[in-house]
């Protein structure tokens, strides 16, 4: 029976999912954790060979569990975290550890570019301003700080491009990943002028070839087949950026709808049929030629919630797992209890970055001795939703989407869909889609294999697996006041954040 394999590699977990091509149902899911390393403040990396090994193990486990032979797989496609940098040397071997998209080593450089002529020029040429984890900023940082490594670069790739290379031996990228730094916004193609803008002229010849997201770019090699259990010769499709894949996987990729992905990053996106450039969003390539994806993003979503659990709930988390109810259920109950009463506590979810530049930082405000952990949980979740609103308001202003489709692990809690509806003031649709990004990759694989005509030809009955939550007028008014104060505090903190950052740098220097 025809099946499709979608690979989704996030910042901490890589997953392989086998789907039935006719129904879109997941047949088997396998996961492997992928360790990150932090060799210096702001430097967040991962081992490239370790990522491939973990992904191959997940593929093998999923194939063994799906109940069908590997020969049923029509095609495979990968998606993974966007931005960041995966470098190959001239022998197509990893050139040091990968730099992931939470890395902020190039934040000061990106801020300087945006404060000078480079930022506006980049916006006009490429449809976006540079940011800390953009390939442009990271390559320029390496050129300055690691010149020997820079001189050895043979190719620069995105995360899923590395997995595609490991599967089929093809060095390349796709339309969506190509547009992270160096494509001209009107042509949607790589442009030498974009490389020159960032002082990276010599990288123009190291760029990967860009295929369409639904194009077959190779076939599973004998070595990849041995490691993963796939059949050698299985078609490999180019794949796509993970946030685009997530939008596609929940039926949120299209004109007139905003896809909100509450994951590690705050991702908010909508599709247009012509390029529209604004500093409030990235105007990147869509899945097909002639489609543009307006992405308003910041690294400020559920990574903050994960940090809260890891740092402040460790003992409770272990106890909850032992009892079988899980820490998320406990925190959901605390959230419901806390929002039933007044609270002065607000939280800026800027542990890893924000919409306000690289110097920002997180913080609780309005905290007093009588507050409980439940008040902090509420503040963290509301802060995440408030930050999404900053981005969604930009998209509403530019594109007038009339509804929101919400995905991301945190969206599985029905209360979170209600929170987002109340904060955004828009109806929010949540689907029961399992592994949305992997399904988005599988849809592209299905087009490449001829199972579907277009990537949006989802075979599922979406209406049967979705729930629409309307804003509650009373809660909406409450959140409006809290949101305005949230923004006012951010405006007040903007000149203070660099001073706080300087304190940290001074401490780092003194400790060396």
PyMOL commands that set and color helices and strands:
alter all, ss='L'
color gray80, all
select helices_A, chain A and resi 48-65+70-72+107-115+117-126+135-145+147-151+159-168+175-178+192-197+201-206+222-228+242-249+303-312+314-323+327-338+373-399+409-412+414-424+436-449+462-465+473-511
alter helices_A, ss='H'
color red, helices_A
select strands_A, chain A and resi 3-9+13-20+26-33+37-40+43-46+73-80+86-88+98-99+155-157+172-174+209-211+216-219+235-241+257-262+266-272+282-285+292-298+346-348+363-365+403-407+428-431+466-469
alter strands_A, ss='S'
color yellow, strands_A
deselect
rebuild
show_as cartoon
